[in-house]
Amino acid sequence: MTSFVKNIRSALQPFTTRKATLDDAAILVKVSVKTFRDTFAEVNTKEDMKAYLAKAFSRDQLIKELNDPASTFLLALDGDTVVGYAKLKEGEGPSELNGERVIEIERIYTLKDYLGKRVGKLLMQTCLDLAAERGYKLAWLGVWEYNPRAIAFYEKWGFKKFGSHPFLLGNDLQTDLLMKIILD
């Protein structure tokens, strides 16, 4: 583990994390829609955004994901206020990982007002800690090829690019870069 990662914990106050439950479905919908819209609305059509948000972040869809034993949602909190979230997904990874037992960091988002305030770092550290506790040796994620801020964030944590795959946002077929990190 790098000294960067080891030094994160002491700098992360006053934020905390906790696992989301079904009782958090409504706030998870709100935060998911807001963070995704804030991140991608300016560079995608209204129609594609509307279609994707309705499919990916409906209450029914998020309840289904919260009930999935292979999924773990983590909420980042500023006091009692949810300011970001992450989702871990256990299961098979991309073929490039050759069937290794891996965990995906499927989502990691922070409210716009909290960008640069170390919420993302807290969520990432919590995800990596949880993955290691569960015995995973490798974590992976997909990130839109035109999201340089996120790519730089992941690279700072030690993620390396290893491939790409298609991602359908509404009717727009986009490309996500695949990145992985070996867990200590």
ZIHU-V319522 format. One line per field, one symbol per residue. ss: DSSP state (H for helix, E for strand, - for the rest). psi: psi as a letter, one per 30 degrees, with the letter a starting at -180 (. if undefined). burial: # if it has 24 or more other ideal C-beta (glycine too) atoms within 12 Angstrom, else .. Layout:
ss->???
psi->???
burial->???
//
This chain:
ss->--HHHH--HHH---EEEEE--HHHHHHHHHHHHHHHHHHHHHH--HHHHHHHHHHH--HHHHHHHHH---EEEEEEEE--EEEEEEEEEEE---HHH----EEEEEEEEE-HHH----HHHHHHHHHHHHHHH----EEEEEEE---HHHHHHHHHH--EEEEEEEEEE--EEEEEEEEEEE--
psi->klfeeefeefgfkgklllkllefgeeeeeeeeeeeeeeefefglleeeeeeeeeefgleeeeeeeefjffkkkkkkkjcgkkglllkkjkakalffghgljlkkjekjkkkefgkgggeeeeeeeeeeeeeeeggkfkkllkkkfhieeeeeeeeefgkkkgallkkjjcgjjlkkkkklkkk.
burial->....#..#...#..#.#.##...##.###########.##...#...##..##..##....#..##....#######....#########..##..#....##########..#...##############....#.#######..#..#..##..#.#..#..#.#.#....#.######.#.
//
